[in-house]
Amino acid sequence: MPAPRPSLVPLPTHLSWRPGHFTLNRHTAVRVSAGAEPAAALLRTLLAPATGLRLPTSPDGPLVLALDPQLRGLGEEGYGLTVGPDALLLRAAHLTGLLRGVQTLRQLLPPEALAGRPRRGTPWELPCAEITDVPRHAWRGFMLDVARHFQPVAELRRYVDLLALHKLNVLHLHLTDDQGWRMPIAAYPRLTEVGGRRAQSMVGPAGSTVHDGIPHQGAYTRAELTGLVSYAAARGVTVVPEVEMPGHTRAALAAHPELGNVPARRLAVWTDWGVCDTVLAVDEPVLDFCRTVLDEVMDVFPSPHIHIGGDECPTTEWAASPAARARAAAEGLPDTAALRGWFLGRIGAHLVGRGRVPTAWAESGEGLPSEFTVMAWRDPEHTRLALKQGHRVISCHHRAAYLDYAQSADPAEPQAQPGPLVDLRAVHGHEPPDDTAMTGELLGMQAQLWTEFAPTADHVDRLVFPRLCALADRAWHGAAPWPGVHGRLRAHAARLAALGVRHGPLDPYVPLPHRPAEGQS
């Protein structure tokens, strides 16, 4: 009986199985066209730990990686793959397309090929197939909040590899918030020295009065971040940094109280969850601080998009501040609440002047200049509104893409953000609204993990997977009947196991029927 064919995640655009298989062994060599060498290097790097295969370069190797400009219709990330019994041909118009195809080759092999240590006795066979594959959305992202709970750079690299396997192309790093500042800024070393450490953390959801009494700290070095950017680029993943402003800045104000609306006040890095009402002031020295910080951010991160947060900015301090009221009047604003849009406009103009795209969280896109890319998270109608206003939009709808919500009704589930259940099917059902009549552009979709309830790598894995697999499938391939999707995700669990991913449930929770106690009727 022939072996079952692999279940690919995400599902390719067009896939036809053929009889037979192609075998990788110690004699297999790779024929590489000009410009395709990085894809061959990635293939060797990814397969060597489990297979031990060298896959040397040879002009007559049966495994061919080729850049072909005639395939420009496949776009930046599309590829064509033909697997025959005696030869394998992977072609794309651009290197990124070859990198995506390399991940498909990994999934065509047995799951053991993804392991990080030698797996002997496994035949490294790929079923014969014809594949043409093009992503549905250009932006397929995952945001990891390292401000609430710091994750070492080794974990970030591991997540880059996991994103690449699933053909996700953006790692969005939430680097600063009220509870911590994780990126070093040479001009302001206190941001990490003071802002990178908090005395304790809240236990339970926002509003709790219980804290754990355990200090939490962490910050990256510049070398770690630049190394991460290079590591990700070699796998076709862009790292997008986020530095919050003008709200969610309590950690910065703990380090530099002079940036606040009450400069003489001394604050600690916030130990609670939720939205803190201390925000940046709106005078020129504060804007200069933000521009200096962002200049250093841009030196480290070549990403076209630079995220500056922008939402959940209480305006009570501005309303109480004579300086903020004077600034609003001088700028001709109707009230101090309008200072948020003014502030983001000033900072956005600086980013545009440096050739970057300012990006912000927004409930609707209102109050943001048109050059901002909007991450709409609160309601699908806000995505439509932002598109009508001409924004480029990334759909991050919290009821389908916020992975800090519980994924199952099982009472044994670990603590999660209070709110709606976001199960596997809900994530795959994420369908951003789009309309050709809208003047903006829907770039794609993104999943988020806020880490109030994910202090360790194990917690992160369990909340993220397998739900991120479902989002990746939807973002790349699009809609598909749920039974088939669910079957592929269940089979894909063997790959997650080979990679050591400690994932959450793959099946809906079904409570056990109530059984009366003995003697009870």
Number of C-alpha atoms within 10 A of each C-alpha: 3 6 6 7 13 16 17 18 23 26 20 17 15 12 13 11 12 14 10 16 17 20 17 18 15 11 11 17 20 21 20 21 15 9 12 22 17 16 24 23 14 16 19 19 12 18 21 19 16 18 25 16 18 16 22 15 17 14 11 11 18 19 23 23 27 23 21 17 12 9 16 14 12 19 16 18 23 25 30 20 24 17 23 20 16 12 16 21 16 22 24 31 22 22 24 24 24 28 28 26 28 25 19 22 16 20 23 21 21 17 20 23 26 25 20 16 14 14 15 10 7 11 15 18 16 23 21 23 20 17 19 18 24 21 25 16 16 20 20 28 28 28 22 23 22 27 27 29 21 24 20 13 16 11 11 18 16 11 17 26 20 17 24 21 24 24 28 30 26 23 24 22 19 25 21 30 28 30 33 33 35 29 26 21 18 13 11 15 13 17 25 25 16 20 31 27 23 23 16 18 21 20 18 19 17 14 11 11 10 12 14 12 12 11 11 18 22 20 24 18 14 17 10 13 18 15 15 20 22 15 17 23 15 16 23 25 24 25 28 22 25 24 25 23 25 27 24 29 28 29 30 31 26 25 23 18 19 17 21 23 22 15 12 9 11 13 15 19 24 25 24 23 18 15 15 18 17 24 25 27 24 22 15 9 12 16 18 12 14 19 17 16 18 22 16 16 19 18 11 17 20 16 17 17 24 27 28 24 24 21 16 17 20 18 18 13 18 25 15 12 15 12 15 22 19 13 18 21 13 9 12 10 15 10 14 21 18 15 23 21 17 19 19 23 19 13 21 25 17 18 22 16 10 11 11 18 20 25 27 26 23 23 21 22 27 14 14 25 19 17 17 25 28 30 29 27 23 17 15 20 14 23 30 23 18 29 26 18 18 18 26 23 28 28 29 28 25 22 20 27 27 24 28 25 23 20 28 20 14 13 9 7 14 15 16 19 18 12 11 13 18 21 26 25 19 17 27 25 18 22 18 19 13 15 12 8 8 16 14 21 18 25 19 21 27 27 25 23 21 20 22 25 22 23 15 12 14 12 17 22 18 20 27 23 20 25 28 26 26 25 30 28 27 26 27 26 20 19 14 13 7 12 9 11 21 17 12 18 23 15 15 19 18 16 18 19 15 16 17 13 20 17 19 19 18 19 13 13 13 9 9 6 6 6 8 8 7 6 5 6 6
